[in-house]
């Protein structure tokens, strides 16, 4: 079964890190991604640009509106995602717990809804 591991963290935590700490985090993250590829769990992983680069699009009554920034007013922002293959939720949780950014923020694990082919 496929699971989306959403990586949430406070961007201020990263801003407060030294360059050495950021480099170590990047190295650990890339190494973990490599481990997931080798174990067959990795489907895809991507980091996102900071929330200030986002735009939010809404369509209401046929009118499109675009606003700068993310929609939610929250301290933590979505920083990236890892799409994995796991045998069940317990295995997905174990994999998510190994994501290095789980020590700085949180990982939301959500099963992917598979639509039946028509």
Number of C-alpha atoms within 10 A of each C-alpha: 13 20 24 21 23 20 26 20 21 16 17 10 11 14 10 10 12 10 11 9 12 14 12 12 16 14 13 15 16 15 13 17 19 13 13 19 14 10 9 12 21 20 15 14 15 11 11 13 11 14 16 9 10 14 12 12 12 10 9 7 5 7 7 9 10 10 11 12 14 17 12 9 8 8 10 17 19 21 19 18 19 23 20 24 21 19 11 12 15 10 13 22 17 11 19 23 14 14 19 18 20 15 11 14 17 19 24 15 20 15 17 13 9 8 6 5 4 3
